[in-house]
Amino acid sequence: MSLSKIKNIPFGKNIIELKNISLSFGGVKALTEVSFEVKRGEVFAIIGPNGAGKSSMLNVINGFYKPTSGKINFAGQERLQMEPEFAAKSGIARTFQNIALFKGMSTLDNLMTGRLLKQKQNLFMQALYIGPAEKEETFHREKVERVIDFLDLQSIRRTPVGSLPYGLQKRVELGRALAMEPEILLLDEPMAGMNVEEKQDMSRFVLTANHELKTTIVLIEHDMSVVMDISDRIVVLDYGKKIGSGKPEEIRINKAVIDAYLGVSND
């Protein structure tokens, strides 16, 4: 699937539709007939208690897991499953719950790995670093420098990421994903372990990527104040089942969601 097909989907129209997705590992059901859709240009949150199946759902969307049953409609094309390479080449980028950076490499070099799928020169030409390879390297480095400016990473661009504080490492991981110029960005607990100031910064960057870069965001997050502030719509999972969906103001008063996750209802 070409990126142009995705770019032709109007903002506000469905870009991903999950239809009755079930996922099992042996006798353990991680997801049971979960259905929802993500609209192009929105910030869409997946929430629920630990073990609810949230990360499993992200892994289904970008092809790490093959659903036991159900279908995925991606940009108007129905698929039984996604594949990681297809997802990446189709404009889906991902960050992980546990930071997955190259700790001995600099911020700049980590972000450059986000451009690998867009590089056309072979390894031999890249090693020689002449002609087309040099021009391509310059082009991709300019793209990465824009991400560095976008995320205020200038002061640590040459710093090995393993020596950075946790919050900055999470920002670098976001930068590597944005360096792919994704149409859809999957964020798995992007603010886990952060203090209030770091969460505010990350929220700002996520919203700016959504508003200015027009990136569709699908995120998992446990901080409900963050979710309610930045999300356009929310789906709630519990024990692998969907128990609610809607806008933040609808989720706040959904009794099933209150009882299962937000706090016991007195009604």
C-alpha positions in Angstrom: 0.0 0.0 0.0 1.4 3.4 -1.0 1.5 6.3 1.4 -0.4 8.4 -1.1 -3.5 6.2 -0.6 -3.4 6.9 3.1 -2.8 10.6 2.5 -5.9 10.7 0.3 -8.1 9.7 3.3 -9.9 12.8 4.5 -9.3 13.9 8.0 -12.0 12.7 10.3 -12.6 9.6 8.2 -11.7 6.1 9.4 -8.1 5.2 8.7 -8.1 1.9 10.8 -11.0 -0.3 11.6 -10.6 -3.2 14.0 -13.4 -5.7 13.6 -14.1 -8.4 16.2 -10.4 -8.9 17.0 -9.6 -11.9 19.2 -6.1 -12.9 20.3 -5.2 -16.0 22.3 -1.9 -17.4 23.6 -2.6 -21.1 24.2 -5.5 -21.1 26.5 -5.1 -17.5 27.6 -7.4 -15.0 25.8 -5.7 -11.6 25.5 -8.4 -10.0 23.4 -12.0 -11.1 22.8 -14.0 -9.7 19.9 -12.8 -6.1 20.2 -14.0 -3.6 17.6 -13.3 0.1 17.2 -12.1 2.5 14.6 -9.5 5.3 14.5 -10.1 8.4 12.5 -7.4 10.1 10.5 -6.0 13.1 12.4 -7.3 12.3 15.9 -5.7 11.5 19.2 -7.1 8.1 20.1 -6.5 6.6 23.6 -6.7 2.9 24.6 -7.0 2.6 28.4 -7.8 0.0 31.0 -6.3 -1.8 34.0 -3.0 -3.7 33.8 -3.4 -6.9 31.8 -6.4 -5.5 29.9 -4.9 -6.2 26.5 -3.9 -2.7 25.5 -0.3 -3.5 24.4 -1.6 -6.6 22.7 -3.9 -4.5 20.6 -1.1 -2.2 19.6 0.9 -5.2 18.6 -2.0 -6.4 16.4 -2.3 -3.0 14.7 1.4 -2.9 13.7 1.7 -6.6 13.0 3.7 -8.0 15.9 0.8 -10.3 16.7 -1.5 -12.1 14.4 -5.1 -12.1 15.6 -6.7 -15.4 16.2 -9.8 -14.1 14.5 -11.3 -10.8 13.2 -10.3 -8.4 10.5 -8.4 -5.2 10.1 -9.5 -2.5 7.6 -6.5 -0.3 7.0 -7.0 2.7 4.6 -9.9 1.0 2.9 -8.1 -2.3 2.4 -9.3 -5.3 4.4 -6.6 -7.6 5.9 -6.7 -10.6 8.2 -3.5 -9.4 9.8 -0.8 -6.7 9.5 2.9 -7.4 9.0 5.5 -5.3 10.7 7.3 -4.4 7.5 4.1 -3.6 5.7 2.9 -1.4 8.6 6.2 0.5 8.8 6.3 1.1 5.0 2.7 2.1 5.1 3.4 4.9 7.6 2.8 3.3 11.0 5.5 4.1 13.6 5.7 2.7 17.2 7.3 3.5 20.6 7.4 0.9 23.3 6.5 0.6 27.0 10.1 -0.2 27.8 12.6 2.1 26.1 14.2 0.5 23.1 17.0 2.8 22.1 20.6 2.1 21.1 22.1 3.2 24.4 25.7 3.6 23.2 24.7 5.8 20.2 24.1 9.5 20.3 20.7 11.2 20.1 21.4 12.1 16.5 22.4 8.6 15.5 19.4 7.1 17.2 17.1 9.4 15.3 18.9 8.6 12.0 17.9 4.9 12.5 14.3 6.1 12.0 15.2 7.0 8.4 16.5 3.5 7.5 13.3 2.5 5.6 13.5 5.6 3.5 17.1 5.1 2.4 17.5 3.8 -1.1 21.3 3.4 -1.5 22.7 0.0 -0.7 25.2 -0.6 2.1 28.2 -0.5 -0.3 27.3 2.9 -1.6 26.6 4.1 1.9 30.0 2.9 3.1 31.8 4.8 0.2 29.8 7.9 1.0 30.1 9.4 -2.4 27.7 10.7 -5.1 24.1 9.7 -4.5 24.9 8.2 -1.1 26.3 11.4 0.2 23.3 13.4 -1.1 20.9 10.9 0.4 22.7 11.1 3.8 22.5 14.9 3.7 18.8 14.8 2.9 18.0 12.4 5.7 20.2 14.3 8.2 18.3 17.5 7.4 15.0 15.7 8.2 16.4 14.5 11.5 17.7 17.9 12.4 14.1 19.2 12.0 12.9 16.6 14.5 15.7 17.6 16.9 14.5 21.2 16.7 10.9 20.2 17.0 11.5 18.3 20.3 14.1 20.7 21.7 16.9 18.1 21.7 19.6 20.4 20.4 21.7 20.4 23.6 21.9 16.5 23.7 22.2 15.8 19.9 25.7 14.4 20.4 25.1 12.8 23.8 25.0 9.0 24.1 21.3 8.3 25.0 22.3 5.8 27.7 23.6 8.7 29.8 20.4 10.7 29.5 17.7 11.0 32.2 14.7 8.7 31.7 12.4 11.5 30.5 14.8 12.6 27.8 15.3 9.0 26.7 11.5 8.8 26.2 11.6 12.0 24.2 14.4 10.6 22.0 12.4 7.5 21.4 9.5 9.7 20.3 11.9 11.6 18.0 13.1 8.4 16.4 9.4 7.5 15.6 8.7 11.0 14.3 11.8 10.8 12.1 10.0 8.1 10.1 7.4 10.8 9.1 4.6 8.5 10.1 1.0 9.0 9.2 0.0 7.0 12.3 2.0 7.0 15.6 1.4 4.3 18.1 2.6 5.3 21.6 2.8 2.7 24.4 2.7 4.5 27.7 4.8 7.5 26.5 4.6 9.2 29.9 5.1 6.2 32.2 7.6 7.0 35.0 7.7 10.7 34.3 7.3 13.6 36.7 4.6 16.2 36.3 6.9 18.6 34.3 8.1 15.8 32.0 4.5 14.7 31.4 3.5 18.3 30.5 6.3 18.5 28.0 5.5 15.1 26.4 1.8 16.0 26.2 2.8 19.2 24.4 4.9 17.4 21.9 2.3 14.8 21.2 -0.4 17.4 20.6 2.0 19.5 18.4 2.8 16.4 16.3 -0.9 15.8 16.0 -1.8 19.5 15.1 1.2 20.6 13.1 2.5 17.4 11.6 -1.1 16.1 11.1 0.0 12.8 12.6 -2.8 10.4 13.8 -2.0 9.3 17.3 -3.0 6.1 19.0 -1.7 6.0 22.6 -1.9 3.8 25.7 -1.6 5.9 28.9 -2.5 5.3 32.6 -2.5 8.9 33.7 -6.2 9.7 33.3 -5.7 13.5 33.6 -3.4 13.3 30.6 -5.8 11.0 28.7 -8.8 13.2 29.3 -6.9 16.4 28.4 -5.3 15.3 25.1 -7.6 12.6 23.6 -10.4 13.1 21.1 -11.8 9.7 21.7 -11.1 6.7 24.0 -11.7 3.0 24.0 -11.6 1.1 27.3 -10.5 -2.5 27.7 -10.9 -4.8 30.7 -9.7 -8.5 30.7 -9.3 -8.3 26.9 -12.9 -7.1 26.3 -14.2 -3.7 25.2 -16.3 -2.2 28.0 -16.7 1.4 26.7 -15.8 3.9 24.1 -16.5 7.5 23.3 -15.3 11.1 23.9 -13.6 11.9 27.3 -16.7 13.4 28.7 -18.6 10.2 27.9 -16.0 7.9 29.4 -16.0 9.9 32.7 -19.6 9.0 33.4 -19.7 5.5 31.9 -20.7 3.3 34.8 -19.0 0.2 33.5 -15.7 2.1 33.1 -16.0 3.7 36.5 -16.5 0.3 38.2 -13.8 -1.5 36.3 -11.1 1.2 36.1 -11.7 4.8 37.1 -13.1 4.0 40.6 -16.0 2.3 42.1 -19.3 3.9 41.4 -21.8 4.5 44.2 -24.8 4.3 41.9 
